[in-house]
Amino acid sequence: MALSLYDLSVPVFSRGLGQLTHVLEKSLAHAKANDIDPATLVDARLAPDMIPLVGQIQRASDASKLGVARISGVTAPSFPDEEKTYDELLARIAKTQAFLSTVDRTLIDGQEERQVTVKVRESEAHFTAQRYLLQFALPNFFFHVTTAYDVLRHKGMPIGKMDYLGKF
């Protein structure tokens, strides 16, 4: 059985967002149990020139919703980057997952050659939908999910590889 563009996108993004939720919830529980202010985690970053955890979650949300929107031809919902708390970050992930669940398989499968143009800083990148998904959207999404995980590990949260990967 061949993998379809839908199989490579919506379920992969949805699962990644689910694991991101799990990592955030486990870290929040640890923070509360150990009198760690969750705001210090939301604002934490790996290096001074990197965006903090809040930005990593926002970018993972954007990468997944825009990725699916661009390959399906639908309009993604706009979520202003206003989150400041754990609850707001978890709500954003939930809204992103809800959007992904509305995109019908028929809008994605067969669209491998759809043209996708992405503004990248001051220029544009042009892709086919398949190339965009495999070479830009998925790597970008997992960069931000992984960086969010790394920020939390760096701050001492008791999460591990299986929290990131999840159950199979």
Secondary structure, 3 states (H helix, E strand, C coil): CCCCCCCCCHHHHHHHHHHHHHHHHHHHHHHHHCCCCHHHHHCCCCCCCCCCHHHHHHHHHHHHHHHHHHHHCCCCCCCCCCCCCHHHHHHHHHHHHHHHHHCCHHHCCCCCCCEEEEEECCEEEEEEHHHHHHHHHHHHHHHHHHHHHHHHHHCCCCCCHHHHHCCC
